[in-house]
Amino acid sequence: MNSPSMTPAAGDCRVAYVGDWARFEIRPNDSQHTPKTHTAFLRTNLGRADVLRKEIMQRTSGENALALFSWQDIPMEWQQDCWSIELPLAQVGYFRAKPYLLNSDHHQIWPEGSDSGVSVHPNFTRSANTIYCAWIRLFGDSKFLSNTISQRSNPHHQPLDEKGYSVIPPSGKIRDLIKELPHIVDTLGCQIIHLLPINPTPTTYARFGRFGSPYAAQNLMAVDPALVEFDQSSTGIDQFQELTEAVHAKGARVFIDLVANHTGWGADIHENHPDWYEREPSGQFISPGAWGNIWGDLVELNQSNPDIWKYLADVFLVWCRRGVDGFRCDAGYMVPLEAWQFIISRVREEYPDTIFLLEGLGGAWEATENLLTDGGMQWAYSELFQEFNGPSLHRYLDHCIKQSPRVGTLVHYSETHDNNRLAHRGRTWSLLRNRLSALTSVNGGFAFTCGVEWLASEKIIVHECTGMNWGAEDNIVHELARLNRLLTTHPCFFDEAILKGLDAGSDSIYLMERTSSDASRRLWILVNTHESQEITAKLDPGLFHTAKHPPSIELLGQENLLEWDITPETWALTLPACTVLCLSYEKGVQPESGDEYRTKRSQSAMALQCLGQILPVEKIPFTPWQDLARSVEESLSQWLASISRLRSGSDESATDSNSRAKDPSAYLNVVEWSTEDRARLTPVPKHHWILIREPHPFSVRLTHDCSNQSVNLKSVPRKHDHVAVYWAEQAGKLQLEIQSYGTSIHTHKEGLIVFDHRTVNALAKGQDQMTLLTNGRGAMARVHAGIDEIHSKYDCLLGANLHATLPVDRHVLIKRIRIWVNANGFITPLNRMALLNFNAGAPARWRFFAPAGNGRSVEIELVMDMLKDTNTTLIRLIRPKDRCSSGEELPEEYPVRLTVRFDIEDRNFHCETQRNESAEHHFNQHIRQTDSPAGFHFSPASERQLSVWTDNGQYHSAPEWTQGIPHPVEQSRGQTGHGDAFSPGWFEIPMGTGETVHLVATAELKDPDQHSIAHFVDARLQHHETLLAKANLDGNDRWGRQLLKALDAFVVKRDDGRTVIAGYPWFLDWGRDSLIVARGML
């Protein structure tokens, strides 16, 4: 039988943007796979970014994440020759998907190969990704110099150097850069300011060069004081935020260079956490390196330590809160994939639109690809800046054309701070490399380093302060501005433009065709890459499709070079050395067209995200992006109210919502907020929209009182205002901090919004975290709400009292129980993360939730108690018909099975189990499987035995040890902080809807009878009622009734009388304590 095929193909990846849609198909390749006999589903984590991030962070934190909780199965529809589905992309992140067929026996038939992937980037990255790389140090007085060698060899410094003084000349300041923003953003047209590291650099210790390297950071969260003006009214952080605010006020963004792989010697964490660093076996710290160089002023972090990942995540978040929009991740390939997954997930919890630009130079392409997909990064450095000869340049640009739409944008830096200046080889060479980098870029991903526009020729040295030739008369400011203007306005440089390298008949000639996404515009980029030789390009007329003559328009203003030699076979054009042409049949577009496109795209992306906040991804109806943009522009409040009806199950589509948005009779569940409301508390009913409106662009941070995390939004422009929208889902107080970017004023404003319908989760407040179950003769079960959790060596599922008539040291026979649910192939551990509610009892009750794909789930109830007067713990597992949670129940025809393991021990409760040869022999020697009932029997001695069995299910022998189970309570007291446990096998238990299954764990020689098992819950409740009747308590005395139930656990048998346990879990009965308690009992 042939496997079905899928589209996208197995293993394929693609880049998309918030606001796009993704289509998936599965085609039968076997005549038996028909719509009459099979259905199709897409298994994916699309639309589940929040859960996916939590899975990653919990895994890193050592918590038990819900396995595959982020995955769901979505039904696909048969259309002509395949099953298909289109899903909206409303969340940033890397997602996976794979379709499968399901036959009538619920057998899953999968296409061969791995999942397909889609990397969803923020909407704003569709176009205009023009970057200016600025090193603030260079913006001081030396910026006007073309050469600073004389400064570096200053004869006045040498005597001081020889005497050990640290002589460091002044650096450029943050405010110096702010003064140049009109030049960078307005004149040059750069939309992103990329700052080289701004952290404190070495001054007296391990300083290389005159100034020290910015990559030898002393504190990753601080600003270098050398970059700060002395101002008694501000701090370095204040001045940095002046910069981010000024950049944002101009509609641009700020990236900073942040090092996650290493620090400088003597850094704050180097002194406080030396254990976080790599060392040689001799104890010497390790310095990183690349390309055969060792960077001796750096110390490498040991990235196997998750504590470093948490610290680094905090570092990235701190800078986001200071206004940073993205990060260049220096030497990012040296940091493990798992570390980046954690860091990026943590950042996107609060700042989902943050860009991570990988500096992977020196690493393998496989590492770059992994970091751009599974790692969660979006952009990476291209290596075009170091490709010069024709064939290698052709191959590399083909690589960029293929990989950028597939895994992430490869940004063309025409020049980096690590390489020789382009102008070192002259003006013509610099123009060639800048034009080549810009015009072959994807989505306008083009960057250059400060000074390029002034033809600075002195190489940047990171340990020094070099000149930028600032203000030189001979410059390429106009040429770079024209390039950036073209990249930000012409649709051939926007998202989904099709790039194709063409054969120009010469290794030294490069030809690229660029076609806009709607095929309405085409450009041809023609380059003579030879540095000194004029070359004639002989082009096949077919390369220009049906055109009857060559292009006559050159968009860089070089029409004088268009002297075509036309024959029927070829269109020839002679290109001077280092010439780059941008050929077109049409004149350039209007400058405002790019801004208009980006505005409409941002409006439609916001609209799709609004739909994503109230509907599961598979329920969002397809709506053209132009229609969504129109709704946001013309009738946002009405449209928000209309789509709210979709949440209640209405059959209305989003398109219908557009038409009904102007219905005057519809209730508007929208609360508008502006800065005029900052002086009052604004009540917002739950499940209403908060619409924030301002006359100028703004960013807003919303923080709930019950959470330290925040939601951060950037406004979307409309004709007459700027807006942001938030769905009021969670009850509680909401702090609103807004930053508005007016023409020349940047203001910070705060408001406080209060939601109604408060809800209280008792478990979240720390109540009922553990149950104590007893049997009236000194035994206990001490189990946490997280049923698999162990906090102390005294935690146990069965701590037996093996003496028949009086309390003795308890003997731990079962440490814990572990349970997994397999619901239609989705496996979920029943732990605290799956817990819906918990009642400590007795009997104790747990209600768990397990996802089953396609928005469906199952619930499992677990009831536990000890039988009176016997060393027996009973567990009742129920798949209830009534649900506690929202969502759809998995239909009965889909299989649900439980996997159950008991971790057993054989020890006095004051001791620990340690795995060794003796322990292995002990357990293996005394365990045997039982078939009727299904389970196992452990008999280490005649006076102590353990039987564990089920009344419905199978037992499979599969021994395993769990070692190093933490005992944090004992560890905090200086005692042994861990122990081991042995599990002889596992139970397989089918669970149909409404079914009940029992698990019995007993240390008695005789198993409990069926009546005791079936009625153990009733027996406990009846026992409580008897106690309450004897006490003659007022029925309204809830406090007294609870005390009486609690006291019952401490009153136990001693011979023919009663005694009182002095305290669980350690103590037995003490006469003194019994006498004290007796007063209360009487």
PECORHU-V808421 format. One record per pair of residues at least 4 apart in sequence whose ideal C-beta (glycine too) atoms are under 6 Angstrom apart, sorted by the first residue. I is the first residue (numbers start at 1). J is the second residue. D is the distance in whole Angstrom. If there is no record, write none. Layout:
I/J/D + I/J/D
//
This chain:
1/30/5 + 2/29/4 + 2/30/5 + 3/111/5 + 3/112/5 + 4/26/5 + 4/27/6 + 4/28/5 + 4/29/6 + 4/101/6 + 4/111/5 + 5/27/5 + 5/29/6 + 5/111/6 + 6/26/5 + 6/99/5 + 6/111/4 + 7/25/4 + 8/12/4 + 8/116/4 + 10/111/6 + 10/113/3 + 10/114/6 + 11/113/5 + 11/114/5 + 12/116/5 + 13/117/4 + 13/373/6 + 13/406/5 + 13/407/5 + 14/118/6 + 15/119/5 + 15/405/5 + 16/20/4 + 16/89/5 + 16/118/6 + 16/120/5 + 17/121/5 + 17/123/5 + 17/126/5 + 17/495/6 + 18/122/6 + 18/123/4 + 18/605/5 + 19/123/5 + 19/604/5 + 19/605/4 + 19/608/5 + 19/625/6 + 20/89/5 + 21/86/5 + 21/88/6 + 22/87/5 + 22/89/6 + 22/118/5 + 23/86/5 + 24/42/5 + 24/85/6 + 24/97/6 + 24/99/6 + 25/82/5 + 25/84/5 + 26/40/5 + 26/83/5 + 26/99/4 + 27/82/4 + 28/33/3 + 33/38/5 + 33/101/6 + 35/78/4 + 38/101/5 + 38/103/5 + 39/102/5 + 40/76/4 + 40/83/4 + 40/99/6 + 40/101/5 + 41/73/4 + 41/75/6 + 42/74/5 + 42/76/6 + 42/85/6 + 42/97/6 + 42/99/5 + 43/71/6 + 43/73/5 + 43/98/6 + 44/97/4 + 45/52/5 + 45/70/4 + 45/71/5 + 45/95/5 + 46/87/5 + 46/95/5 + 46/617/6 + 47/617/3 + 48/52/6 + 48/70/4 + 49/91/4 + 49/93/5 + 51/69/6 + 51/70/4 + 52/70/4 + 53/345/4 + 53/349/6 + 54/58/6 + 55/65/4 + 55/70/6 + 56/341/5 + 56/342/6 + 56/345/4 + 57/345/5 + 58/63/4 + 58/65/4 + 59/65/5 + 60/306/5 + 60/342/4 + 64/829/6 + 64/831/5 + 66/828/6 + 66/833/5 + 66/834/6 + 67/827/5 + 67/828/6 + 68/826/5 + 69/851/5 + 72/853/5 + 72/854/6 + 73/853/3 + 73/854/4 + 74/618/4 + 74/854/6 + 76/83/4 + 76/85/5 + 78/83/5 + 79/84/5 + 86/622/6 + 87/617/5 + 88/608/5 + 88/620/5 + 89/120/5 + 90/608/5 + 90/609/5 + 90/612/3 + 92/120/6 + 92/122/6 + 92/352/5 + 93/120/6 + 94/119/5 + 94/373/5 + 94/376/6 + 95/118/5 + 96/115/4 + 96/117/5 + 97/116/6 + 98/115/4 + 100/108/5 + 100/110/5 + 101/109/4 + 102/108/6 + 103/107/5 + 117/373/6 + 121/125/5 + 121/378/5 + 122/353/4 + 123/601/6 + 123/602/6 + 123/605/4 + 126/495/4 + 127/443/6 + 127/444/5 + 127/494/4 + 128/191/5 + 128/444/5 + 128/488/4 + 129/443/6 + 129/444/5 + 129/445/5 + 130/190/5 + 130/191/5 + 130/444/6 + 130/446/5 + 130/484/5 + 130/487/6 + 131/192/4 + 131/194/5 + 131/447/4 + 132/184/5 + 132/190/4 + 132/193/6 + 133/194/5 + 133/447/6 + 133/449/4 + 134/177/6 + 134/193/6 + 134/195/6 + 134/450/5 + 135/196/4 + 136/172/5 + 136/174/6 + 136/177/5 + 136/227/5 + 137/171/5 + 137/172/5 + 137/465/5 + 138/143/6 + 138/172/6 + 138/468/6 + 139/143/5 + 139/172/3 + 139/176/4 + 139/177/5 + 140/170/6 + 140/171/6 + 140/172/4 + 142/148/6 + 142/465/6 + 142/467/5 + 143/468/5 + 143/470/4 + 144/470/5 + 145/467/3 + 146/467/5 + 146/469/4 + 147/458/5 + 148/466/5 + 148/467/5 + 152/464/6 + 157/161/6 + 157/167/5 + 160/165/4 + 160/167/5 + 166/203/6 + 166/204/5 + 171/226/4 + 171/227/6 + 172/176/5 + 173/227/6 + 173/229/5 + 174/227/5 + 174/239/5 + 174/240/6 + 174/243/5 + 175/229/6 + 178/243/6 + 178/246/5 + 180/184/6 + 181/185/5 + 181/246/6 + 182/186/5 + 183/187/5 + 184/188/6 + 184/190/5 + 185/250/5 + 185/252/5 + 187/481/6 + 188/480/6 + 188/481/5 + 189/481/6 + 189/484/4 + 189/485/5 + 191/252/5 + 192/253/5 + 192/255/6 + 193/247/5 + 193/254/5 + 194/255/4 + 195/256/5 + 196/214/6 + 196/257/5 + 197/214/4 + 197/215/6 + 197/257/5 + 198/223/6 + 198/224/6 + 199/217/4 + 199/220/6 + 200/218/4 + 200/219/5 + 200/222/5 + 200/224/5 + 201/212/4 + 201/214/6 + 201/224/6 + 202/206/5 + 202/207/4 + 202/212/4 + 202/216/5 + 202/264/5 + 205/266/5 + 206/265/4 + 206/297/6 + 207/212/4 + 208/213/6 + 208/297/4 + 208/463/5 + 209/463/2 + 209/464/5 + 210/464/6 + 211/464/6 + 211/465/6 + 213/297/6 + 213/462/5 + 213/463/5 + 215/259/6 + 216/264/3 + 216/297/5 + 216/298/6 + 217/259/6 + 217/263/5 + 217/264/6 + 218/264/6 + 218/267/5 + 219/268/5 + 220/315/5 + 221/315/6 + 221/318/5 + 223/236/4 + 223/237/6 + 223/240/5 + 228/236/4 + 228/239/5 + 234/238/4 + 234/239/6 + 241/322/5 + 241/323/6 + 244/254/5 + 244/323/3 + 245/746/4 + 247/252/5 + 247/254/5 + 248/741/5 + 249/741/4 + 253/325/4 + 254/324/5 + 254/325/6 + 255/326/4 + 255/328/6 + 256/324/5 + 257/328/4 + 257/330/6 + 258/327/5 + 259/330/5 + 260/312/5 + 260/335/5 + 261/331/5 + 261/334/4 + 261/335/5 + 262/288/5 + 262/298/4 + 262/299/6 + 262/300/5 + 262/301/6 + 263/267/4 + 263/270/6 + 263/299/6 + 265/299/6 + 266/270/6 + 269/273/5 + 270/299/6 + 276/301/6 + 276/302/6 + 276/305/6 + 276/308/5 + 277/285/6 + 277/299/6 + 277/301/6 + 277/302/6 + 278/286/4 + 278/300/5 + 278/302/5 + 279/283/6 + 279/285/6 + 280/284/4 + 285/299/5 + 286/300/5 + 287/294/5 + 287/295/6 + 287/296/5 + 287/298/5 + 288/295/6 + 288/298/6 + 288/300/4 + 289/293/5 + 289/294/4 + 289/295/6 + 290/362/4 + 291/362/6 + 301/308/6 + 303/335/5 + 303/336/5 + 303/339/5 + 309/339/5 + 309/342/5 + 312/343/5 + 313/343/5 + 313/346/4 + 316/347/5 + 317/347/6 + 319/324/4 + 320/324/6 + 320/351/5 + 326/354/6 + 326/355/3 + 327/356/6 + 328/357/5 + 328/359/6 + 329/356/6 + 329/358/5 + 330/359/5 + 332/358/4 + 332/359/6 + 333/360/5 + 333/363/3 + 333/367/4 + 335/339/5 + 337/370/6 + 337/375/5 + 340/344/6 + 340/375/4 + 344/376/4 + 347/351/6 + 347/354/5 + 348/352/5 + 349/709/6 + 350/709/6 + 350/710/5 + 350/712/6 + 351/712/5 + 355/378/6 + 356/377/4 + 357/379/4 + 358/371/5 + 358/377/5 + 358/380/4 + 359/381/5 + 360/368/4 + 360/380/5 + 361/381/6 + 363/367/4 + 368/380/5 + 369/407/5 + 370/374/6 + 370/375/6 + 371/375/4 + 371/377/5 + 372/377/5 + 372/407/4 + 372/408/4 + 373/407/6 + 378/408/5 + 379/408/6 + 379/409/5 + 379/411/5 + 380/410/6 + 382/400/6 + 382/410/4 + 382/412/5 + 384/412/5 + 384/437/6 + 385/413/5 + 387/392/5 + 387/393/5 + 387/396/5 + 390/507/4 + 390/508/5 + 390/529/5 + 391/507/5 + 393/529/6 + 397/440/6 + 397/501/6 + 398/501/5 + 399/403/6 + 400/404/6 + 400/410/5 + 401/499/5 + 403/407/6 + 404/409/5 + 404/410/5 + 404/442/4 + 409/442/5 + 409/443/6 + 409/445/5 + 411/445/4 + 411/447/6 + 412/437/4 + 412/441/5 + 412/446/5 + 413/447/4 + 414/433/5 + 414/434/5 + 414/437/4 + 414/448/5 + 415/422/5 + 415/448/6 + 415/449/5 + 415/452/6 + 417/449/6 + 417/460/4 + 420/424/5 + 420/459/5 + 421/456/6 + 421/457/5 + 421/459/6 + 422/429/6 + 422/430/4 + 422/433/5 + 423/430/5 + 423/455/4 + 423/456/6 + 423/457/4 + 424/457/5 + 425/429/4 + 427/455/6 + 428/578/5 + 431/435/6 + 431/476/6 + 432/436/6 + 432/578/4 + 435/439/6 + 435/580/4 + 436/527/6 + 436/580/6 + 437/446/6 + 438/446/4 + 438/483/4 + 439/525/5 + 439/582/6 + 440/512/6 + 441/445/5 + 441/446/4 + 443/495/6 + 444/487/4 + 444/493/5 + 448/452/4 + 450/468/6 + 451/456/3 + 451/468/3 + 453/475/6 + 453/476/6 + 453/477/5 + 453/480/5 + 454/468/6 + 454/469/4 + 454/470/5 + 454/472/5 + 454/475/5 + 455/474/6 + 455/475/6 + 456/468/5 + 456/469/4 + 458/466/5 + 458/467/5 + 460/466/5 + 461/466/6 + 476/480/6 + 486/490/5 + 486/555/6 + 487/493/5 + 488/594/5 + 489/589/5 + 489/591/5 + 489/593/6 + 489/594/4 + 490/589/6 + 491/516/4 + 491/521/5 + 492/497/5 + 492/514/4 + 492/516/5 + 492/521/5 + 492/523/5 + 496/517/4 + 497/514/6 + 497/516/6 + 497/517/6 + 498/515/4 + 499/514/6 + 500/513/5 + 501/512/6 + 502/511/4 + 502/513/6 + 502/543/5 + 504/509/4 + 504/511/4 + 504/537/5 + 505/538/5 + 508/529/5 + 508/530/4 + 508/535/5 + 509/537/5 + 510/527/4 + 510/529/6 + 511/526/5 + 512/525/4 + 513/524/6 + 514/523/4 + 515/519/6 + 515/522/5 + 516/520/6 + 516/521/4 + 523/582/6 + 523/584/5 + 524/583/4 + 525/582/6 + 526/581/4 + 527/580/5 + 528/535/5 + 528/575/4 + 528/579/5 + 530/535/6 + 530/577/5 + 531/577/6 + 532/577/5 + 533/577/6 + 534/576/5 + 535/575/6 + 536/572/5 + 536/574/5 + 537/573/5 + 537/575/6 + 538/570/5 + 538/572/5 + 539/543/6 + 539/571/5 + 541/571/6 + 550/564/5 + 550/571/5 + 551/583/4 + 551/584/6 + 551/585/5 + 553/584/5 + 553/587/6 + 554/558/5 + 554/559/5 + 554/562/6 + 554/581/5 + 555/582/4 + 555/584/6 + 555/588/5 + 556/582/5 + 564/571/6 + 564/573/6 + 565/572/4 + 566/571/6 + 575/579/4 + 589/593/5 + 592/596/6 + 599/717/5 + 600/629/4 + 602/716/5 + 603/629/4 + 603/632/4 + 603/716/6 + 604/625/4 + 604/628/4 + 604/629/4 + 606/716/5 + 607/628/4 + 607/632/5 + 610/725/6 + 611/615/6 + 611/620/5 + 613/727/4 + 614/647/4 + 615/619/4 + 615/620/5 + 615/646/6 + 616/855/6 + 621/653/4 + 621/654/5 + 623/627/5 + 623/628/6 + 623/654/4 + 623/655/5 + 627/658/6 + 630/634/6 + 631/639/4 + 631/658/5 + 632/636/5 + 633/718/5 + 635/639/5 + 635/661/4 + 635/662/6 + 637/668/6 + 637/670/5 + 638/661/4 + 638/662/6 + 639/661/4 + 640/670/5 + 640/689/5 + 641/666/6 + 641/668/4 + 641/669/5 + 641/670/6 + 642/657/4 + 642/660/5 + 642/661/5 + 643/657/5 + 644/669/5 + 645/650/4 + 645/652/6 + 646/650/6 + 652/656/4 + 669/688/5 + 670/689/5 + 670/691/5 + 671/684/5 + 671/688/6 + 671/690/6 + 672/691/5 + 673/677/5 + 673/682/6 + 673/690/6 + 673/692/5 + 674/693/5 + 675/749/5 + 677/682/5 + 677/751/6 + 678/749/5 + 678/751/5 + 681/752/5 + 681/754/5 + 682/753/5 + 683/754/6 + 684/688/5 + 684/690/6 + 684/728/5 + 684/753/5 + 684/755/5 + 685/756/5 + 686/728/6 + 686/731/6 + 686/755/6 + 686/757/5 + 688/728/5 + 689/725/6 + 690/726/4 + 690/728/6 + 691/725/6 + 692/700/6 + 692/724/5 + 693/721/5 + 693/723/5 + 694/698/5 + 694/722/5 + 694/740/6 + 695/721/6 + 696/740/5 + 696/741/6 + 696/742/5 + 697/715/5 + 697/722/5 + 697/741/5 + 698/715/5 + 698/738/6 + 698/740/4 + 699/714/5 + 699/739/5 + 700/713/5 + 700/724/6 + 700/738/5 + 701/710/5 + 701/712/5 + 701/737/4 + 702/711/5 + 702/734/6 + 702/736/6 + 703/710/4 + 703/735/5 + 704/730/6 + 704/732/5 + 704/734/6 + 705/732/5 + 705/733/4 + 706/732/5 + 713/724/4 + 715/722/4 + 715/724/5 + 716/723/6 + 717/722/5 + 728/755/6 + 731/755/5 + 731/757/5 + 731/758/5 + 731/759/5 + 732/755/6 + 733/754/5 + 734/753/4 + 735/752/6 + 736/751/4 + 736/753/6 + 737/750/5 + 738/749/5 + 739/748/6 + 740/747/5 + 762/767/5 + 763/838/6 + 768/838/6 + 768/840/5 + 769/785/5 + 770/784/5 + 771/783/5 + 771/840/4 + 771/841/6 + 771/844/4 + 772/782/6 + 772/1049/6 + 772/1064/6 + 773/781/4 + 773/842/5 + 773/865/6 + 773/866/5 + 774/780/5 + 774/1049/4 + 775/779/5 + 775/866/4 + 775/868/6 + 776/868/5 + 776/869/6 + 776/1052/6 + 777/801/5 + 777/869/6 + 777/1052/5 + 777/1053/5 + 778/801/4 + 778/807/4 + 778/1052/5 + 779/800/5 + 779/801/4 + 779/871/5 + 780/799/5 + 780/1064/6 + 781/797/5 + 781/866/6 + 781/873/5 + 782/795/5 + 782/796/6 + 782/1065/6 + 784/789/4 + 785/838/4 + 786/831/5 + 786/832/3 + 788/816/6 + 788/818/5 + 788/831/5 + 790/795/5 + 790/816/6 + 790/965/5 + 791/795/6 + 791/968/6 + 791/969/5 + 792/967/6 + 792/969/4 + 793/912/6 + 793/967/5 + 793/970/6 + 793/979/6 + 794/909/6 + 794/1065/4 + 796/812/5 + 796/815/6 + 797/814/4 + 797/816/6 + 797/817/6 + 797/873/6 + 798/813/5 + 798/814/4 + 798/873/5 + 798/1001/5 + 799/810/4 + 799/812/5 + 799/909/6 + 800/811/5 + 800/813/6 + 800/871/4 + 800/1003/4 + 801/810/6 + 802/811/5 + 802/944/6 + 803/808/4 + 805/1055/5 + 806/1054/5 + 807/1052/6 + 807/1068/5 + 807/1069/5 + 809/908/5 + 810/909/4 + 812/905/5 + 812/907/5 + 812/909/5 + 813/946/5 + 813/1003/6 + 814/902/5 + 814/904/5 + 814/1001/6 + 815/903/5 + 815/905/5 + 815/981/5 + 816/903/5 + 817/902/6 + 818/901/5 + 819/830/4 + 819/898/6 + 819/900/5 + 820/827/6 + 820/829/5 + 820/899/4 + 821/828/5 + 821/850/4 + 821/898/6 + 822/827/5 + 822/897/5 + 823/850/5 + 823/852/4 + 823/858/5 + 823/890/6 + 823/896/5 + 824/852/5 + 824/853/6 + 824/894/5 + 826/851/5 + 826/852/5 + 826/853/5 + 828/834/6 + 828/850/4 + 830/834/5 + 830/848/5 + 834/848/5 + 834/849/6 + 836/847/4 + 836/849/5 + 836/884/5 + 836/885/6 + 837/847/5 + 838/846/5 + 839/845/4 + 840/844/6 + 842/865/5 + 842/1020/6 + 843/863/5 + 843/865/4 + 843/1017/5 + 843/1020/5 + 844/864/5 + 845/863/5 + 846/862/4 + 847/861/5 + 847/884/5 + 848/860/5 + 849/857/6 + 849/859/6 + 849/885/5 + 850/858/5 + 851/857/5 + 852/856/5 + 852/857/5 + 852/858/6 + 852/890/4 + 855/888/6 + 856/888/5 + 856/890/5 + 857/887/5 + 858/890/5 + 858/896/6 + 859/880/6 + 859/883/6 + 861/878/4 + 861/880/5 + 862/877/6 + 863/876/4 + 864/875/5 + 865/874/6 + 865/1016/6 + 865/1020/5 + 866/873/5 + 867/872/4 + 867/1008/6 + 870/1004/5 + 871/1003/4 + 871/1004/6 + 872/1002/4 + 872/1008/6 + 873/1001/5 + 874/1016/5 + 875/999/4 + 876/998/6 + 877/997/5 + 878/996/5 + 879/991/4 + 879/993/6 + 879/995/6 + 881/993/6 + 881/994/5 + 890/894/5 + 892/993/5 + 896/991/5 + 897/990/5 + 898/989/4 + 898/991/6 + 899/986/6 + 900/987/4 + 901/983/5 + 901/986/5 + 902/948/6 + 903/962/6 + 903/981/4 + 903/983/5 + 904/982/6 + 905/913/5 + 905/981/6 + 906/940/5 + 907/911/5 + 907/913/5 + 912/976/5 + 912/979/4 + 913/979/5 + 913/980/5 + 914/980/6 + 915/919/5 + 915/961/5 + 915/963/6 + 915/980/4 + 921/925/6 + 923/927/6 + 923/982/5 + 926/938/6 + 926/939/5 + 926/940/5 + 927/936/6 + 927/938/5 + 927/984/5 + 928/937/5 + 929/936/5 + 929/957/5 + 930/935/5 + 930/937/5 + 933/949/4 + 934/950/6 + 934/954/6 + 934/955/4 + 935/948/5 + 935/949/3 + 935/955/5 + 936/948/6 + 936/984/5 + 937/947/5 + 938/946/4 + 939/945/5 + 946/1003/6 + 947/1002/5 + 948/1001/5 + 949/1000/6 + 950/987/6 + 950/999/5 + 951/998/5 + 952/997/5 + 953/987/5 + 953/988/6 + 953/989/4 + 954/988/5 + 955/985/6 + 955/987/5 + 956/985/5 + 956/986/5 + 957/985/4 + 958/985/5 + 958/986/6 + 959/984/5 + 960/983/5 + 961/982/6 + 962/981/5 + 963/980/5 + 964/978/5 + 965/978/6 + 965/979/6 + 966/978/5 + 967/977/5 + 967/978/6 + 970/975/4 + 970/977/6 + 971/977/3 + 989/997/5 + 991/995/6 + 998/1013/5 + 1008/1012/4 + 1008/1013/6 + 1010/1014/6 + 1015/1019/6 + 1018/1022/6 + 1024/1045/6 + 1027/1044/6 + 1028/1033/6 + 1031/1044/6 + 1033/1037/5 + 1033/1040/5 + 1033/1041/6 + 1050/1060/5 + 1050/1061/5 + 1051/1058/6 + 1052/1061/6 + 1054/1059/4 + 1059/1069/4 + 1059/1074/5 + 1060/1069/6 + 1060/1073/6 + 1060/1074/4 + 1060/1077/5 + 1061/1069/6 + 1062/1067/4 + 1062/1070/4 + 1062/1073/4 + 1063/1067/4
//
